[in-house]
């Protein structure tokens, strides 16, 4: 089941970080970014936080399950979505622990036929 666009809009509204939070649709699901760093995935209308010490310390009791078949278990933060302060703190702390995004290589120049 693919994630509804309304769900990802709700997640963004609850986290309330404006332009710092972005998302990208991938295979019917979404990757959630803070300042260009992947911090979560929205799959099957659930929010899966990247496993890190932030999740272990700020929300140790979150249930865990794989976001998609074959994936390792991720903390599922659905119960925090109604608490904007808690979910914002969790994604910000998770982002602080993630490596910076890799710079993109420039696209190769295309030759023009004359």
C-alpha positions in Angstrom: 0.0 0.0 0.0 1.5 3.4 -1.0 1.6 6.3 1.4 -1.1 8.9 0.9 0.1 12.4 0.0 -2.2 13.7 2.8 -0.2 11.6 5.3 3.2 13.1 4.3 1.6 16.6 4.4 0.4 15.9 7.9 3.9 14.7 9.0 5.4 17.9 7.6 2.8 20.0 9.3 3.4 18.3 12.7 7.2 18.6 12.5 6.8 22.2 11.5 10.3 23.0 10.2 9.2 24.9 7.1 11.6 24.7 4.2 14.2 22.7 6.2 11.9 19.6 5.9 11.6 18.2 2.4 10.3 14.9 1.1 10.8 12.9 -2.1 8.5 10.3 -3.5 10.1 6.9 -4.1 8.3 3.8 -5.3 5.0 5.1 -3.9 6.6 5.8 -0.5 8.5 8.9 0.7 12.0 9.7 2.1 11.9 12.6 4.6 14.8 15.0 4.7 16.0 17.6 7.2 18.5 20.0 5.7 19.2 17.5 2.9 19.8 14.5 5.3 17.5 11.5 5.2 15.9 11.2 8.7 12.8 9.1 8.1 10.7 7.1 5.6 7.0 7.3 5.3 5.8 3.8 4.2 2.2 2.5 4.4 1.1 5.7 6.1 3.6 5.2 9.0 6.6 7.2 9.9 9.8 5.2 10.2 12.7 7.0 11.9 16.3 6.2 10.9 17.8 4.0 13.6 20.2 6.0 15.7 21.2 6.9 19.3 18.7 9.7 19.0 15.8 7.3 18.7 17.2 5.1 21.4 17.5 7.9 23.9 14.6 10.2 23.0 12.0 7.5 22.2 13.2 4.1 23.4 9.8 2.6 23.7 8.8 3.1 20.1 7.7 -0.1 18.3 10.0 -1.4 15.6 9.3 -3.1 12.3 10.7 -3.0 8.8 9.4 -0.2 6.6 9.4 -2.5 3.5 10.0 -6.2 2.9 13.7 -7.2 3.4 14.6 -4.1 5.4 15.9 -4.1 8.9 13.7 -2.9 11.8 13.2 0.9 12.2 11.5 2.7 15.1 7.9 3.6 14.1 7.1 7.1 15.3 3.4 7.2 14.6 2.5 7.7 18.2 4.6 10.8 18.4 2.9 12.5 15.4 0.3 14.1 17.7 3.1 15.7 19.8 4.8 18.2 17.5 7.6 19.1 20.0 8.5 15.4 20.5 8.6 14.5 16.8 10.5 17.7 15.9 13.1 17.0 18.6 13.5 13.4 17.4 14.0 14.3 13.7 16.3 17.2 14.5 18.5 15.0 16.8 18.4 12.3 14.1 19.5 14.8 11.5 22.4 16.0 13.7 23.7 12.4 13.8 23.4 11.7 10.0 26.4 12.3 7.7 26.1 15.3 5.3 24.6 14.5 1.9 27.1 13.5 -0.7 27.6 16.2 -3.4 26.1 15.4 -6.7 28.3 14.9 -9.7 27.6 17.3 -12.5 25.7 15.8 -15.4 27.9 15.0 -18.4 27.8 17.6 -21.1 25.7 16.6 -24.1 27.1 17.1 -27.5 24.8 19.0 -29.9 24.3 17.7 -33.4 24.6 20.4 -36.0 
